[in-house]
Amino acid sequence: MSGTGQGARHRHGRAVASSPWIVVFAGVVVMVVLLVIVLGTYRGRSDAEVPRGLEVGAPMPTPPWLSASPTGSASADSTGGTRSPSSSPSSSPTLSSTPSAPASPPSPSSVLPGSPSVPASPRVSTAPPAPPAPPAQPELTGRYRVTSTFSGGFIAEVQVSNESGAGQEWQVRLGFSGGRVTTAWVVNAPQGRLRENDDIYTYSGGADLAPGQSARLMFHVERAETRPAECAVNGVTCGGL
C-alpha cells in the first residue's frame, strides 16, 4: 500500500512538472476570485456611504425655494418621489398678466389721522358796510316864531330847549337884513346880556338851562323882515324858519 501511494505521488509530481500551465491557470483563477470579492466589498461600502437620493442615476433633489409649483403640478421631494401640489396660498403665488391700474391719489377727506393734513384755503368774507351812524343830536335846540307885528316892527321869540342830561350854557345869534334889535329879554328866567357886532346880535343867557327845561327869548325888531337872515342856538340853526 505504501509503495502504491508513493508511486501515485511520484506520477502526480511528474504530471505537474511536465504541465506548468496548469499551475498558472489555477493561480489566475484564484486571483480573479479574490478580485471579485474585493470589488464586491468596496462597492457595498460605497453604496452605504452615498446619501440617499444621490445614487448614480437618481434624480437631483429640488431646492426648497423652487419646490413650489406656480401651476399646481407635482414636484419631486428630497427622496426622489413626487409631491402633491400645495394648496397653501403662500406657497403657490399666481402672477396676473393684466397690468393693474395706477392708484389714484388720496382725496383730502381720506387722509389718515397721523398724516399731515393739507390746509384748506381760507375764505375771505366781506362784511357788509356798517350803516352810517345817526347824526348826533344837539344838546340845545332853538325854534323861531313871530308872536306879533305892528307898523314899523314886530316881536318874535326863540324857544331854547335843553335836550341833554346836564345843565347847559346857551347863546342865541340873530341877524336881520336892514333892521335892528332894539331890546331882548327872557320870560320868567334870569336875564342875560345882548351885544351887537356888524348887524349880528348875540344874546347870552343869564343862567344855565337845566336838563329838559326851556327858556323863551323875546326881542323887538324894527324896520326888518320877519324872517331873520341868521338864527342859531350854540351854533345850531333854529327850526321854524
C-alpha positions as a Markdown table, in Angstrom:
| # | Residue | x | y | z |
|---|---|---|---|---|
| 1 | Met | 0.0 | 0.0 | 0.0 |
| 2 | Ser | 2.8 | 2.4 | 0.8 |
| 3 | Gly | 4.5 | 1.5 | -2.3 |
| 4 | Thr | 1.4 | 2.2 | -4.3 |
| 5 | Gly | 0.8 | 5.7 | -2.7 |
| 6 | Gln | 4.3 | 6.8 | -3.2 |
| 7 | Gly | 4.1 | 5.7 | -6.9 |
| 8 | Ala | 0.9 | 7.7 | -7.3 |
| 9 | Arg | 2.6 | 10.9 | -5.8 |
| 10 | His | 5.6 | 10.5 | -8.0 |
| 11 | Arg | 3.3 | 10.2 | -11.0 |
| 12 | His | 1.4 | 13.3 | -10.0 |
| 13 | Gly | 4.5 | 15.3 | -9.4 |
| 14 | Arg | 5.8 | 14.3 | -12.8 |
| 15 | Ala | 2.5 | 15.3 | -14.4 |
| 16 | Val | 2.7 | 18.7 | -12.7 |
| 17 | Ala | 6.2 | 19.2 | -13.6 |
| 18 | Ser | 5.5 | 18.2 | -17.2 |
| 19 | Ser | 2.5 | 20.6 | -17.4 |
| 20 | Pro | 3.4 | 24.0 | -15.8 |
| 21 | Trp | 0.4 | 25.9 | -17.5 |
| 22 | Ile | -1.9 | 24.1 | -15.1 |
| 23 | Val | -0.3 | 25.8 | -12.1 |
| 24 | Val | -0.5 | 29.2 | -13.9 |
| 25 | Phe | -4.2 | 28.7 | -14.8 |
| 26 | Ala | -5.0 | 27.8 | -11.2 |
| 27 | Gly | -3.2 | 30.9 | -9.9 |
| 28 | Val | -5.1 | 33.1 | -12.4 |
| 29 | Val | -8.4 | 31.6 | -11.3 |
| 30 | Val | -7.6 | 32.3 | -7.6 |
| 31 | Met | -6.6 | 35.9 | -8.4 |
| 32 | Val | -9.8 | 36.5 | -10.3 |
| 33 | Val | -11.9 | 35.2 | -7.4 |
| 34 | Leu | -10.0 | 37.4 | -4.9 |
| 35 | Leu | -10.5 | 40.4 | -7.2 |
| 36 | Val | -14.2 | 39.8 | -7.5 |
| 37 | Ile | -14.5 | 39.5 | -3.7 |
| 38 | Val | -12.6 | 42.8 | -3.2 |
| 39 | Leu | -14.7 | 44.7 | -5.7 |
| 40 | Gly | -17.9 | 43.4 | -4.2 |
| 41 | Thr | -16.8 | 44.5 | -0.8 |
| 42 | Tyr | -15.7 | 48.0 | -2.0 |
| 43 | Arg | -18.9 | 48.5 | -3.9 |
| 44 | Gly | -21.1 | 47.6 | -0.9 |
| 45 | Arg | -19.2 | 50.0 | 1.3 |
| 46 | Ser | -19.5 | 52.8 | -1.3 |
| 47 | Asp | -23.3 | 52.2 | -1.6 |
| 48 | Ala | -23.6 | 52.5 | 2.1 |
| 49 | Glu | -21.7 | 55.9 | 2.2 |
| 50 | Val | -23.6 | 57.5 | -0.7 |
| 51 | Pro | -26.6 | 59.7 | 0.8 |
| 52 | Arg | -30.0 | 58.5 | -0.1 |
| 53 | Gly | -31.3 | 60.2 | -3.2 |
| 54 | Leu | -27.7 | 60.8 | -4.6 |
| 55 | Glu | -27.2 | 57.3 | -6.1 |
| 56 | Val | -25.9 | 57.1 | -9.6 |
| 57 | Gly | -28.8 | 57.7 | -12.0 |
| 58 | Ala | -31.1 | 59.1 | -9.3 |
| 59 | Pro | -32.8 | 62.4 | -10.0 |
| 60 | Met | -31.3 | 65.5 | -8.2 |
| 61 | Pro | -33.4 | 66.9 | -5.3 |
| 62 | Thr | -35.3 | 70.1 | -5.9 |
| 63 | Pro | -34.2 | 73.1 | -3.7 |
| 64 | Pro | -36.8 | 74.3 | -1.2 |
| 65 | Trp | -37.2 | 77.7 | -2.9 |
| 66 | Leu | -38.0 | 76.0 | -6.2 |
| 67 | Ser | -40.3 | 73.3 | -4.7 |
| 68 | Ala | -43.5 | 75.4 | -5.0 |
| 69 | Ser | -45.1 | 75.0 | -8.4 |
| 70 | Pro | -47.0 | 78.1 | -9.7 |
| 71 | Thr | -49.2 | 75.9 | -11.9 |
| 72 | Gly | -50.0 | 73.4 | -9.2 |
| 73 | Ser | -48.0 | 70.5 | -10.9 |
| 74 | Ala | -46.4 | 67.8 | -8.8 |
| 75 | Ser | -42.8 | 68.3 | -7.8 |
| 76 | Ala | -40.1 | 65.9 | -6.7 |
| 77 | Asp | -39.2 | 65.7 | -3.0 |
| 78 | Ser | -35.9 | 65.0 | -1.4 |
| 79 | Thr | -36.5 | 61.2 | -1.5 |
| 80 | Gly | -37.0 | 61.2 | -5.3 |
| 81 | Gly | -40.7 | 60.8 | -5.1 |
| 82 | Thr | -43.4 | 63.1 | -6.2 |
| 83 | Arg | -45.1 | 65.7 | -4.0 |
| 84 | Ser | -48.7 | 66.6 | -4.4 |
| 85 | Pro | -49.5 | 70.3 | -5.4 |
| 86 | Ser | -49.7 | 72.6 | -2.3 |
| 87 | Ser | -53.0 | 74.2 | -1.5 |
| 88 | Ser | -51.4 | 76.9 | 0.7 |
| 89 | Pro | -51.9 | 80.4 | -0.8 |
| 90 | Ser | -48.4 | 81.4 | 0.4 |
| 91 | Ser | -46.6 | 78.6 | -1.5 |
| 92 | Ser | -48.5 | 78.9 | -4.8 |
| 93 | Pro | -48.3 | 82.6 | -5.8 |
| 94 | Thr | -50.1 | 83.4 | -9.1 |
| 95 | Leu | -49.0 | 86.1 | -11.5 |
| 96 | Ser | -51.5 | 88.2 | -13.2 |
| 97 | Ser | -50.8 | 89.0 | -16.8 |
| 98 | Thr | -53.1 | 92.1 | -16.7 |
| 99 | Pro | -51.3 | 95.3 | -15.5 |
| 100 | Ser | -53.0 | 96.9 | -12.6 |
| 101 | Ala | -54.3 | 100.4 | -12.9 |
| 102 | Pro | -52.2 | 103.1 | -11.1 |
| 103 | Ala | -53.5 | 104.0 | -7.7 |
| 104 | Ser | -55.3 | 107.3 | -7.6 |
| 105 | Pro | -54.0 | 110.0 | -5.2 |
| 106 | Pro | -55.9 | 110.1 | -1.9 |
| 107 | Ser | -58.6 | 112.7 | -1.6 |
| 108 | Pro | -58.3 | 115.4 | 1.2 |
| 109 | Ser | -61.2 | 113.8 | 3.0 |
| 110 | Ser | -59.4 | 110.3 | 3.1 |
| 111 | Val | -56.2 | 111.5 | 4.7 |
| 112 | Leu | -55.2 | 109.3 | 7.6 |
| 113 | Pro | -55.2 | 111.0 | 11.1 |
| 114 | Gly | -51.5 | 110.6 | 11.5 |
| 115 | Ser | -50.6 | 112.1 | 8.2 |
| 116 | Pro | -50.2 | 115.9 | 7.8 |
| 117 | Ser | -53.3 | 117.4 | 6.6 |
| 118 | Val | -53.4 | 119.9 | 3.7 |
| 119 | Pro | -54.6 | 123.2 | 5.0 |
| 120 | Ala | -57.7 | 124.4 | 3.2 |
| 121 | Ser | -57.7 | 127.8 | 1.6 |
| 122 | Pro | -59.2 | 130.4 | 3.9 |
| 123 | Arg | -62.4 | 132.0 | 2.8 |
| 124 | Val | -62.4 | 135.8 | 2.9 |
| 125 | Ser | -65.8 | 137.0 | 3.8 |
| 126 | Thr | -66.5 | 140.7 | 3.2 |
| 127 | Ala | -68.8 | 142.0 | 5.9 |
| 128 | Pro | -71.4 | 144.4 | 4.7 |
| 129 | Pro | -70.6 | 148.0 | 5.3 |
| 130 | Ala | -71.8 | 149.3 | 8.6 |
| 131 | Pro | -74.8 | 151.7 | 8.4 |
| 132 | Pro | -73.8 | 155.3 | 8.9 |
| 133 | Ala | -74.1 | 156.5 | 12.4 |
| 134 | Pro | -77.0 | 158.8 | 13.0 |
| 135 | Pro | -76.1 | 162.4 | 13.4 |
| 136 | Ala | -75.5 | 163.5 | 17.0 |
| 137 | Gln | -78.5 | 165.2 | 18.5 |
| 138 | Pro | -77.6 | 168.8 | 19.6 |
| 139 | Glu | -77.7 | 169.3 | 23.3 |
| 140 | Leu | -79.6 | 172.6 | 22.8 |
| 141 | Thr | -82.2 | 173.4 | 20.2 |
| 142 | Gly | -84.0 | 176.6 | 19.3 |
| 143 | Arg | -87.2 | 177.4 | 17.5 |
| 144 | Tyr | -88.0 | 180.7 | 15.9 |
| 145 | Arg | -91.5 | 182.3 | 15.6 |
| 146 | Val | -93.2 | 185.7 | 15.3 |
| 147 | Thr | -95.6 | 186.5 | 18.1 |
| 148 | Ser | -97.0 | 189.9 | 16.9 |
| 149 | Thr | -96.5 | 192.5 | 14.2 |
| 150 | Phe | -97.2 | 196.3 | 14.1 |
| 151 | Ser | -96.4 | 199.3 | 11.9 |
| 152 | Gly | -92.6 | 199.6 | 11.7 |
| 153 | Gly | -91.7 | 196.4 | 13.5 |
| 154 | Phe | -92.6 | 193.1 | 15.2 |
| 155 | Ile | -92.0 | 191.0 | 18.2 |
| 156 | Ala | -90.6 | 187.5 | 17.9 |
| 157 | Glu | -89.2 | 184.8 | 20.1 |
| 158 | Val | -86.7 | 181.9 | 20.1 |
| 159 | Gln | -87.6 | 179.0 | 22.4 |
| 160 | Val | -84.3 | 177.3 | 23.7 |
| 161 | Ser | -84.6 | 173.7 | 24.9 |
| 162 | Asn | -82.0 | 171.6 | 26.7 |
| 163 | Glu | -82.1 | 168.0 | 25.3 |
| 164 | Ser | -79.1 | 166.8 | 27.2 |
| 165 | Gly | -78.8 | 165.3 | 30.7 |
| 166 | Ala | -76.8 | 168.2 | 32.2 |
| 167 | Gly | -77.2 | 171.9 | 32.7 |
| 168 | Gln | -76.0 | 173.9 | 29.7 |
| 169 | Glu | -75.0 | 177.5 | 29.0 |
| 170 | Trp | -76.8 | 178.9 | 26.0 |
| 171 | Gln | -76.3 | 181.7 | 23.5 |
| 172 | Val | -78.6 | 182.9 | 20.6 |
| 173 | Arg | -77.3 | 184.7 | 17.5 |
| 174 | Leu | -79.7 | 186.8 | 15.4 |
| 175 | Gly | -79.3 | 188.7 | 12.2 |
| 176 | Phe | -81.9 | 190.8 | 10.3 |
| 177 | Ser | -81.4 | 192.3 | 6.9 |
| 178 | Gly | -81.9 | 196.2 | 7.0 |
| 179 | Gly | -83.3 | 196.2 | 10.6 |
| 180 | Arg | -82.1 | 196.1 | 14.1 |
| 181 | Val | -83.0 | 194.5 | 17.5 |
| 182 | Thr | -83.9 | 197.2 | 20.0 |
| 183 | Thr | -84.4 | 195.1 | 23.1 |
| 184 | Ala | -84.4 | 191.4 | 24.2 |
| 185 | Trp | -85.5 | 189.7 | 27.4 |
| 186 | Val | -86.1 | 186.2 | 28.8 |
| 187 | Val | -89.6 | 185.3 | 30.1 |
| 188 | Asn | -89.6 | 184.1 | 33.8 |
| 189 | Ala | -85.9 | 183.5 | 34.0 |
| 190 | Pro | -82.7 | 185.3 | 34.9 |
| 191 | Gln | -81.8 | 187.9 | 32.3 |
| 192 | Gly | -78.7 | 187.8 | 30.2 |
| 193 | Arg | -76.8 | 190.2 | 28.0 |
| 194 | Leu | -77.4 | 191.5 | 24.4 |
| 195 | Arg | -74.4 | 192.5 | 22.3 |
| 196 | Glu | -74.2 | 193.8 | 18.7 |
| 197 | Asn | -71.4 | 193.3 | 16.2 |
| 198 | Asp | -71.8 | 194.2 | 12.5 |
| 199 | Asp | -75.6 | 193.8 | 12.5 |
| 200 | Ile | -75.3 | 190.4 | 14.3 |
| 201 | Tyr | -77.0 | 190.3 | 17.7 |
| 202 | Thr | -75.8 | 187.8 | 20.4 |
| 203 | Tyr | -77.8 | 187.1 | 23.5 |
| 204 | Ser | -76.1 | 185.1 | 26.3 |
| 205 | Gly | -78.4 | 183.6 | 28.9 |
| 206 | Gly | -78.1 | 184.7 | 32.5 |
| 207 | Ala | -78.2 | 181.2 | 33.9 |
| 208 | Asp | -77.6 | 177.6 | 32.8 |
| 209 | Leu | -80.5 | 175.8 | 31.3 |
| 210 | Ala | -81.4 | 172.7 | 33.4 |
| 211 | Pro | -81.9 | 169.3 | 31.6 |
| 212 | Gly | -85.2 | 169.0 | 29.9 |
| 213 | Gln | -86.0 | 172.7 | 30.5 |
| 214 | Ser | -86.8 | 175.5 | 28.0 |
| 215 | Ala | -86.3 | 179.3 | 28.0 |
| 216 | Arg | -88.2 | 181.8 | 25.9 |
| 217 | Leu | -86.1 | 184.7 | 24.5 |
| 218 | Met | -88.3 | 187.6 | 23.3 |
| 219 | Phe | -87.0 | 190.5 | 21.2 |
| 220 | His | -88.3 | 193.6 | 19.5 |
| 221 | Val | -87.2 | 194.2 | 15.9 |
| 222 | Glu | -87.7 | 197.4 | 13.9 |
| 223 | Arg | -87.7 | 198.0 | 10.1 |
| 224 | Ala | -86.8 | 194.5 | 9.2 |
| 225 | Glu | -88.4 | 191.5 | 7.6 |
| 226 | Thr | -89.9 | 188.9 | 9.9 |
| 227 | Arg | -87.7 | 186.1 | 8.6 |
| 228 | Pro | -84.2 | 186.5 | 10.0 |
| 229 | Ala | -81.1 | 186.2 | 7.9 |
| 230 | Glu | -79.5 | 184.2 | 10.7 |
| 231 | Cys | -80.8 | 182.4 | 13.8 |
| 232 | Ala | -78.8 | 179.8 | 15.8 |
| 233 | Val | -78.5 | 178.4 | 19.3 |
| 234 | Asn | -75.0 | 177.4 | 20.4 |
| 235 | Gly | -74.1 | 177.2 | 16.6 |
| 236 | Val | -77.2 | 175.0 | 15.7 |
| 237 | Thr | -79.6 | 176.6 | 13.2 |
| 238 | Cys | -83.0 | 177.4 | 14.6 |
| 239 | Gly | -86.1 | 175.5 | 13.5 |
| 240 | Gly | -89.4 | 177.0 | 12.3 |
| 241 | Leu | -87.8 | 179.2 | 9.6 |
